[in-house]
């Protein structure tokens, strides 16, 4: 049985670490910063998490575990296609605003250990895109949308959501946009992405 005090301490550390990572980045964050933000000493921090990398991996793994089922639920749900794309974009942007390092973490994990990554998150279940693909094919057959391969559509949706976060260091420097401006811009993407997608595929 896990000690409740231990669970509380770990939650405080994870909350503090997430705040520090968001403000200083993975490279700029220090274990002392995290300990100070959590209101504990550095020895206690190392007792629960031996390194900054382990702490970062734990936060990102928890975020993935939280996020993937929600996205799969949207793709496999009963919403009309246009609403589904809208919900997908909103969910993705919200999650990435909260966890901006998630795409790089997922790409790194998937690249280094693709079989392990797929088994961990999808287990032996059907592909998370199967039901969505059926829906897209049905909409194409009914001539409600233009002919489009379902996976091409998924890749377009993912790319439009993820790319601004991956390329953020480059285009924030070239445009001079600040943190508040970036957030406002990405909140607008929640409506811009589905509008762009539907304008491209609807008949």
Secondary structure as UniProt FT lines:
FT   HELIX           4..28
FT   HELIX           31..38
FT   HELIX           42..48
FT   HELIX           52..75
FT   HELIX           81..98
FT   TURN            100..101
FT   HELIX           102..112
FT   HELIX           114..122
FT   TURN            123..124
FT   TURN            128..129
FT   HELIX           130..141
FT   TURN            142..143
FT   HELIX           150..166
FT   HELIX           168..175
FT   HELIX           179..201
//
